[in-house]
Structures are given as structure tokens and as C-alpha cells.
Amino acid sequence: MLLQQFHSLLERGWQSVFPQARTRRRAIQHAVALPCVFGRRTITRTLGALGRSDCDWSADYKMFSRCHWQPEQLFTPVIDEYLERYPQAPVVAAIDDTKLRKTGKKIKGACWQRDPLSPPFHVNFVYGLRFVQASLLFPHYQEGDHPPRAIPVRFQEAPPLKKPGKRATEAERQQYCRLKKEKNLSTQTLELIRNLRASVDQRDGSTRMLLIVGDGSFSNQTMFKATLPRIQLLTRCRKDARLCFPAPEGSRRKYDQQIFTPEQLRQQQDRPWTRAWVYLGGKRRLLKYKEVQGVLWQRGGGRRRLRLLVIAPVPYKLSPHSRTNYRQPAYFLSTDLTTPGKLLVQACFDRWQIEVNHRDEKDLLGIGQAQVRSQRSVQRHPAFAVASYSLLLLAALQSFGPGRTSDYLAHPKWRKDSKRPSLLDIVTLLRRDSNEASVSSFLHRNFANNLITFADT
């Protein structure tokens, strides 16, 4: 049963996270009930499903606001599974920031931010929290015809600094300018990356290189000039980035005078394309890319040697008899100069799986919907919910493998069969297992009925 595997994974993985056994038991019950409840994922609805709606709720809220535990330790089983399942290749992780909408004006860290879903011709704003997430990219296509999947291992708040008002003094404005360089999105992401590197080292992965894949928001000098031992970066860059080569030997210059852009490199006829098979869109496809070693980016990496990857547009059709369309070309810069280019190109496409994580977390699991205002709870509950989601994906992987087997609910006849289970498939199976009598040892005996009873609370 998926529910028993999920519970066993939580028991073993969170053995040393919480200071008391009763707190760990309470946390495991919340982690199991949170994906199963219907509607908004609030603490109140979770307690109703657990049969504790008529009891004192203070201990459940204090578990997030006062109890001493670190959210990073909740993701340890995912790192262990990755290192055991893929012992040879580099550890590939994707990073991205996301925003959780809020309405309360007294929530610590909530502020007005740019809405990433706003159209390019009109910038909109959204009030909420900003988090940085890191997910390990599991290359399931190495085990068969299975798409990759990203499983989160970090979910850390990265609040922007509050800008001084009109009545602020000159000293306050200078302090804001200084702190803006020390506490921005890139510096907080670097702290997360170093913390992830330390966790991989503690889990017997000190000999493995950590490859971090990010989008264009992490392609800047703060990231590329940082000292990151045994960590390589692979980020998307602009097509008009000004690149060059080192100056010839014997010259007093540091950079060559000839400047070129990634778009110009793509259009050069004298540089041949390299063809490689990558797993994309449910099957292996042949694509073209160009690779240039030892380029310099004056405004980003300074004198650090970088690697430029230019990926040609991938053709696709909306129907078998429609015309062929093309996606936009992609440009990436990497600090990794030794890894084969095919692996880096595959990592560029696998990075999209972290966007799937964001959709599952917000639309299906309701991350950020809990009504908490304590500074610790605001940071911890979203990380706790993401950890529950992460270990649920891991439990499904350990129970049934990376593919969509017959254990899951069958699709309708009109729907095309998928090669991997979605989060809805996994949650549906988890709710079905909760109706079994064998789970009464760690859940309320009326848990399945309570899910329906408290669906509208």
C-alpha cells in the first residue's frame, strides 16, 4: 500500500528531526493528512480530518511556531534515494524562486512584488511571500522509457528588503543600499546552494559534483563570481549578452577586443552543429546544439572561463497533418568545462520539471494557504508542506517505480495513457488506501469519512 510506504518513509526519515517522539508523531499525521484533504489546505481542515476538531489546537500550531526543528532535515530521504539510485553521474539540481499569494497585512515578510504572470506590455503586482526552491532532477529515462521528475529538497523563504519611505533619513537609505547587495535573491540562493552541498556531503556524496541549473534570473555576477567548491552552475542567458575570448598572450589586455553575442554564434555558418539524442516530451529526440569553451563575460563572470551552449529550435506539430512549428532557441552559460555537452543539454531540458513542482504545490496542494502569522510558522509551514509533497513522490517511486503501473486508477478511454503518474494519480491512490482498516494505528479510524465531512469547513 502506498499509505503504509509513505508512513514508513516518514517514520524512518524524520526519526532525528523533532526533539520529542510525540511531536514527531504529530508531524507525521499532519504530513499524511495534508495531501488528502479537500479544498483549501489549512491547519483547521487537517485537524478535522485527523478527528481533532473538538480538541485543543494549540499544540498543533506551536509545532510550527515554537518547536525546535530545521526544515532542511525533512528532505534528507530524497538525497539518500538519489545518491543510491544514481551513483555515478553528477548530482543535478534545479533552482527557482516562486511567490505565494497572501492577503493579511501583518504577515512577516509579505510585501508587494512583481507578478511573474503579468503580460510583457503591462507589469502587474502581487502581494505575498517569496521562496527559493531546489529540486533534485531524477533522470528516470536512464531506467527505461520514463520521463524525468523533480523532487524538492529545499524550500526556503527569500524575503526582499523593504524600501525606505519618503521620510527616511540619509543613513537609512545608505543602509538599504548596502543591505540590498547582501540580502538579495542571488545571495540568498547561494546560501541555499551551499547548504545543499553540505547536506550531500553528509550523506556520503562528497566525491560527487553538484550541478545547479537555473533560469535567467540567476545569470548574474553575484552567482558566477561566487566561490562554490565542487559546485558548477548552468544558467540561461540573454541572446544579446556581450561575450568575448581572452586577449592573446603577450597583450596587456585582459579581454579580446572582438565582441560577439550568443545569437551571432547561432547564425555563424563556420561553426558546425553537434547532434545529440535527448529525452524530451515523452520520447528521445534528435536536436542540434553548438558549444564554445573558454568564453568570458565581462559584466557577469569577469575573467572566469565559461562555457556557452546554443540549442537550436526544436520542431513540433500540433497534429500529424499540421505545419511544422519551431520553438525559440535557447542560450546557456556554464562554469562546468569538463562534463560532456550532451549531459548539460539534457539538464537544460530537465530543468522544466521544477516548474511542474510549482504547479503541483500551488494548484493541487495549496502551499501557502495555511492561516498562520507567526514569523516561524510563515517560513516553516510551506517548507513542511513541500517536504510532505516531496516524500509522497518518493514513496510512490519506491512502491511502484517511475512508470504509471496498473496500481493507479485507470484513465478514461478518451485520454491518452501517460508514462508517469501525476500528483493527482498519487493522491487518489493515497485517499483510497486511507479507507483501509489497517491504517487505524496511525490515523483516526474515521479519517476517510472526515475528509468529506470537513471538506467545506
C-alpha positions in Angstrom: 0.0 0.0 0.0 1.2 3.5 -0.8 -0.1 4.9 2.5 1.9 2.4 4.5 5.1 3.1 2.5 4.5 6.8 2.9 4.1 6.4 6.7 7.2 4.1 7.0 9.3 6.6 5.0 8.2 9.5 7.3 9.0 7.4 10.4 12.5 6.5 9.2 13.4 9.8 7.6 12.1 12.1 10.4 13.5 10.0 13.3 16.0 12.6 14.4 14.3 15.8 13.1 12.0 16.5 16.0 13.1 16.7 19.7 10.2 14.6 21.1 8.5 11.5 19.9 5.1 12.9 20.4 6.0 15.9 18.2 7.3 13.6 15.5 4.1 11.6 15.7 2.0 14.8 15.4 4.1 16.0 12.4 3.8 12.7 10.6 0.0 12.8 11.0 -0.1 16.3 9.5 2.1 15.2 6.6 -0.1 12.3 5.8 -3.4 14.2 6.1 -2.3 17.4 4.3 -2.3 15.9 0.7 -5.5 14.0 1.3 -7.9 16.8 2.4 -10.2 18.5 0.0 -10.4 22.2 -0.7 -8.1 24.7 1.0 -5.1 23.1 2.8 -5.4 24.8 6.1 -4.4 23.5 9.5 -8.0 23.6 10.6 -9.1 21.3 7.8 -6.2 18.9 8.5 -7.2 18.7 12.2 -10.7 18.0 11.2 -9.6 15.1 9.0 -7.5 13.8 11.9 -10.5 13.8 14.2 -9.2 16.5 16.5 -11.6 19.3 15.6 -13.1 19.3 19.1 -9.7 19.2 20.9 -7.2 21.9 21.9 -5.4 23.1 18.7 -2.6 25.0 20.5 -0.1 22.1 20.3 -0.5 21.7 16.5 0.1 25.4 15.9 3.0 25.5 18.4 4.6 22.7 16.4 5.3 25.3 13.7 5.9 28.4 15.8 7.8 27.2 18.9 9.2 23.7 18.5 12.9 23.4 17.6 13.4 21.7 14.3 15.1 22.6 11.0 13.1 22.4 7.7 16.2 21.3 5.8 16.3 18.0 7.7 12.9 17.0 6.4 14.3 16.4 2.9 17.1 14.0 3.9 15.4 10.8 2.5 15.3 12.3 -1.0 19.0 12.9 -1.1 19.7 9.4 0.1 17.5 7.9 -2.6 19.1 10.0 -5.3 22.7 9.0 -4.3 21.7 5.3 -4.1 19.7 5.2 -7.3 22.2 7.2 -9.5 25.7 6.5 -8.0 27.8 7.7 -11.0 26.7 10.9 -12.7 26.9 14.4 -11.1 24.1 15.4 -8.7 21.9 17.6 -10.8 19.5 20.1 -9.1 17.3 22.8 -10.4 16.7 26.1 -8.6 13.9 28.6 -9.0 12.0 31.2 -7.0 8.3 31.3 -6.5 5.7 33.6 -4.9 2.9 32.6 -2.6 -0.1 34.9 -2.6 -1.2 36.4 0.8 -3.9 38.8 1.9 -3.0 39.5 5.6 -1.2 42.8 6.1 0.5 41.6 9.3 2.3 38.6 7.9 6.0 38.9 8.4 7.9 39.0 5.1 4.8 39.6 2.9 5.1 42.6 0.5 4.1 43.8 -3.0 6.2 42.1 -5.7 6.1 41.9 -9.5 3.7 39.3 -10.8 5.5 36.8 -13.0 2.3 36.0 -14.8 1.7 39.6 -15.9 1.9 40.3 -19.7 5.2 41.8 -21.0 3.4 45.0 -22.1 1.9 45.7 -18.6 3.6 44.9 -15.3 1.2 43.8 -12.5 1.9 43.3 -8.8 1.0 40.6 -6.4 1.1 40.7 -2.6 2.7 37.7 -1.0 5.8 35.8 0.1 8.9 34.8 -2.0 10.5 31.4 -1.6 13.5 29.8 -3.3 13.2 26.1 -4.1 15.8 23.5 -5.0 14.8 20.1 -6.6 16.8 17.1 -7.5 16.3 16.0 -11.1 15.8 12.3 -11.2 16.7 11.0 -14.7 14.2 8.2 -14.9 14.9 7.9 -18.6 18.1 6.0 -17.6 15.9 3.2 -16.2 13.6 2.9 -19.3 11.1 4.9 -21.2 10.1 7.1 -18.3 10.1 11.0 -18.2 12.3 12.7 -15.6 10.9 14.1 -12.4 12.0 16.8 -10.0 11.7 16.1 -6.2 12.2 19.1 -3.9 14.9 19.1 -1.4 14.8 22.8 -0.2 12.1 25.4 0.2 13.5 28.5 1.9 12.0 31.9 2.3 13.8 34.7 0.5 12.1 38.0 1.5 13.0 41.1 -0.4 14.2 44.1 1.6 11.6 46.8 2.5 12.4 50.0 0.7 12.7 53.1 2.9 9.8 55.6 2.7 9.9 59.2 1.8 10.6 60.3 5.3 13.6 58.1 5.7 16.9 59.6 6.7 20.0 59.5 4.6 21.6 56.9 6.9 18.6 54.6 6.4 18.8 55.0 2.6 22.6 54.2 2.7 21.9 51.2 4.9 19.2 50.0 2.5 21.6 50.2 -0.5 24.3 48.3 1.5 21.9 45.5 2.6 20.4 45.3 -0.9 23.7 43.9 -2.1 24.0 41.5 0.8 20.4 40.2 1.1 19.0 39.9 -2.5 17.7 36.8 -4.3 21.1 35.8 -5.6 22.9 35.9 -2.3 20.1 34.0 -0.5 20.2 31.4 -3.3 23.9 31.0 -2.8 23.3 30.3 0.9 20.8 27.6 -0.1 23.2 26.1 -2.6 26.0 25.9 0.0 23.6 24.3 2.5 22.5 21.7 -0.1 26.2 21.0 -0.9 26.8 20.4 2.9 23.8 18.0 3.1 25.1 16.0 0.1 28.5 15.7 1.7 27.0 14.5 5.0 25.1 11.7 3.0 28.3 10.2 1.6 28.2 12.3 -1.6 31.4 14.4 -1.0 33.0 13.0 -4.2 30.1 13.9 -6.4 29.9 17.2 -8.3 26.8 19.3 -7.7 25.4 20.8 -10.9 22.9 23.6 -10.3 20.6 24.5 -13.2 18.7 27.8 -13.1 16.8 30.3 -15.3 17.9 33.7 -16.4 17.2 35.4 -13.0 20.3 33.6 -11.7 22.6 34.6 -14.6 24.5 37.5 -13.0 27.8 38.4 -11.5 26.8 37.5 -7.9 26.3 33.9 -8.9 29.2 33.5 -11.4 31.8 35.3 -9.2 31.0 33.4 -6.0 33.3 30.8 -4.6 31.5 27.5 -4.8 33.8 24.5 -4.2 32.6 21.3 -6.1 29.6 23.2 -7.4 29.0 24.1 -11.1 26.4 26.5 -12.4 24.3 26.2 -15.6 22.0 29.1 -16.2 20.1 30.6 -19.1 21.5 33.8 -20.6 20.2 36.5 -22.9 20.7 36.2 -26.6 22.4 39.6 -26.8 24.9 39.1 -23.9 28.2 40.6 -24.8 30.8 37.8 -24.7 34.5 37.6 -25.8 37.6 35.5 -25.6 40.7 36.1 -23.5 43.2 38.5 -25.0 46.1 37.0 -26.9 49.2 36.0 -24.9 51.7 38.9 -24.5 49.0 41.5 -24.7 48.4 43.9 -21.9 44.6 43.5 -22.3 42.5 41.0 -20.3 39.7 40.7 -22.8 39.8 40.4 -26.6 38.5 43.4 -28.4 36.2 41.3 -30.6 32.8 41.1 -29.0 30.1 38.5 -30.0 26.7 37.5 -28.8 25.1 34.1 -28.5 22.7 35.0 -31.3 25.6 35.8 -33.6 27.2 32.5 -32.7 24.0 30.6 -33.6 24.0 32.3 -37.1 27.6 31.6 -37.9 28.0 29.1 -40.7 31.6 28.2 -40.0 30.8 26.7 -36.6 29.1 23.3 -37.1 26.2 22.0 -35.1 26.6 19.0 -32.9 23.7 16.5 -32.9 22.6 14.6 -29.8 19.7 12.5 -28.6 17.9 13.9 -25.5 14.8 12.8 -23.7 12.1 15.5 -24.3 8.4 15.4 -24.4 8.0 11.8 -23.6 10.5 10.3 -26.1 14.0 10.7 -27.3 14.5 13.4 -29.9 17.5 14.4 -32.1 18.4 18.0 -31.6 21.3 20.3 -32.5 23.5 22.5 -30.3 26.7 24.5 -30.5 29.3 24.6 -27.8 32.1 27.1 -27.2 34.7 26.7 -24.5 36.6 29.4 -22.6 34.4 32.4 -23.3 34.5 35.4 -21.0 31.5 37.5 -19.8 32.9 40.8 -18.6 29.7 42.0 -16.8 28.9 38.6 -15.4 31.8 36.3 -14.8 34.7 38.7 -15.2 37.8 36.7 -16.1 36.3 33.3 -15.2 36.3 30.9 -18.1 32.8 29.9 -19.1 31.1 27.5 -21.5 28.5 28.7 -23.9 25.7 26.4 -25.2 23.4 27.3 -28.0 20.5 25.0 -28.5 18.7 25.1 -31.9 14.9 25.4 -32.0 13.1 22.1 -31.7 10.4 21.5 -34.4 7.0 20.2 -33.4 3.5 19.7 -34.8 0.1 20.3 -33.2 -1.4 17.5 -35.2 0.0 14.9 -37.5 -1.1 16.8 -40.7 -0.4 20.4 -39.5 2.6 22.5 -40.5 5.8 22.3 -38.6 6.3 24.9 -35.9 9.5 25.8 -34.1 10.3 26.9 -30.5 12.7 29.7 -29.7 16.4 28.9 -29.5 17.9 28.7 -26.0 21.3 30.0 -24.7 23.1 28.8 -21.6 26.3 29.7 -19.8 28.0 27.2 -17.5 31.0 27.2 -15.2 31.4 23.5 -15.9 34.2 22.9 -18.5 34.6 19.2 -18.2 31.2 17.5 -18.2 30.1 16.2 -21.7 27.9 18.6 -23.5 25.1 16.1 -24.0 24.6 15.8 -20.3 24.4 19.6 -19.9 21.9 19.9 -22.7 19.8 17.2 -21.2 19.9 19.1 -17.8 18.7 22.2 -19.6 15.5 20.4 -20.7 15.1 18.6 -17.3 15.1 22.0 -15.5 11.4 22.4 -16.6 10.4 19.8 -14.0 10.8 22.3 -11.2 8.0 24.3 -12.9 5.8 21.2 -12.6 6.7 21.2 -8.9 5.4 24.8 -8.6 2.1 23.9 -10.3 1.6 20.9 -8.1 2.4 22.7 -4.9 0.2 25.7 -5.5 -2.8 24.4 -7.5 -3.1 20.9 -6.0 -1.6 21.0 -2.6 -2.4 24.6 -1.7 1.1 25.6 -0.4 0.8 28.9 1.5 -3.0 28.6 2.2 -2.4 27.9 5.9 -3.6 30.8 8.0 -0.5 31.5 10.2 1.1 34.8 11.1 4.0 33.8 13.4 7.3 34.6 11.8 8.5 31.0 12.3 5.2 29.5 11.1 5.2 31.6 8.0 8.6 30.1 7.0 8.1 26.6 8.3 4.6 25.5 7.3 5.2 26.0 3.5 8.5 24.1 3.8 6.8 21.4 5.8 4.0 21.1 3.2 6.6 20.9 0.4 8.5 18.2 2.3 5.3 16.2 2.6 4.8 16.5 -1.1 8.4 15.5 -1.7 8.3 12.4 0.4 4.9 11.4 -1.1 6.6 11.4 -4.6 9.4 9.4 -3.2 7.1 6.9 -1.6 5.3 6.4 -4.9 8.7 5.9 -6.6 9.8 3.3 -4.1 6.5 1.4 -4.2 5.7 1.3 -7.9 8.7 2.6 -9.8 9.0 5.6 -12.1 6.3 4.5 -14.5 2.5 4.6 -14.3 1.6 1.0 -13.4 -1.8 -0.7 -13.1 -1.8 0.1 -9.4 -3.1 3.6 -10.2 -6.7 4.4 -11.2 -7.2 3.7 -14.9 -7.6 6.7 -17.2 -10.8 7.2 -19.2 -10.8 5.7 -22.7 -10.7 9.0 -24.4 -7.5 10.1 -22.6 -4.0 9.2 -23.9 -2.1 7.0 -21.5 0.7 8.8 -19.7 4.1 7.3 -19.0 4.4 8.5 -15.4 1.8 9.1 -12.6 0.7 12.6 -11.9 0.3 14.0 -8.4 -3.4 13.6 -8.8 -2.9 9.9 -9.5 -0.8 9.5 -6.4 -3.1 11.5 -4.1 -6.1 9.5 -5.4 -4.4 6.3 -4.5 -3.4 7.7 -1.1 -7.0 8.6 -0.4 -8.2 5.1 -1.4 -5.7 3.5 0.9 -6.8 5.7 3.8 -10.1 3.9 3.7 -8.5 0.6 4.7 -8.8 -0.6 8.3 -5.0 -1.3 8.6 -4.2 2.4 8.8 -6.1 2.9 12.0 -2.9 2.5 14.0 -1.5 5.9 12.9 -4.7 7.7 11.6 -8.2 8.2 13.0 -10.5 5.4 12.3 -12.9 7.7 10.6 -10.2 9.5 8.6 -11.8 8.8 5.2 -15.2 10.0 6.4 -13.7 13.1 8.0 -12.2 14.1 4.6 -15.7 14.5 3.3 -17.2 15.9 6.5 -14.7 18.7 6.8 -14.4 19.5 3.0 -16.4 22.7 3.4 -15.0 24.0 6.7 
